Amino acid sequence: MNVTIEPGDPRDPQVVELLTQSHELMQSLFPEESNHYLSVDNLCGPDIRFLVARRGGETLGCGALVVKSDYGEVKSMFTDPAARGLGLGALILAGIEDQARSENLPVLRLETGHLLADAHRLYARAGFKERGPFGDYREDPKSLFMEKAL
């Protein structure tokens, strides 16, 4: 398959297109108060490690690690719909885990929408377990919270 997982720039036009697709999907599925995605500008912050999946010169997926003081948070996981089924989500998630370990973070956490069954399966296969809200999140029936000890 020749896919690489590497640091990426959220402002890259191919990445912006993926993030736009992701944000539009989330807006179509969930009310505004249940959407917790990060803007392109926020993904450029010093506490963000942004990764992309590339094949040839084409960006097929992305994901981010937000480095917190005592955990890492998985954000902005998205795969181009035309590239689904290639295992890119698992590769990106493994890259995020590797980055979190290199930052000496003891645990990864995430919030995802309750309707995103494919994402739930991906995270469960990677060893994530359900938990309650964390950080600034509040209980929301449209959210699923998960974590994995590293």
Secondary structure, 3 states (H helix, E strand, C coil): CCEEEEECCCCCHHHHHHHHHHHHHHHHHCCHHHCCCCCCCHHHCCCEEEEEEEECCEEEEEEEEEECCCCEEEEEEEECHHHCCCCHHHHHHHHHHHHHHHCCCCEEEEEEECCCHHHHHHHHHCCCEEECCCCCCCCCCCEEEEEEEC
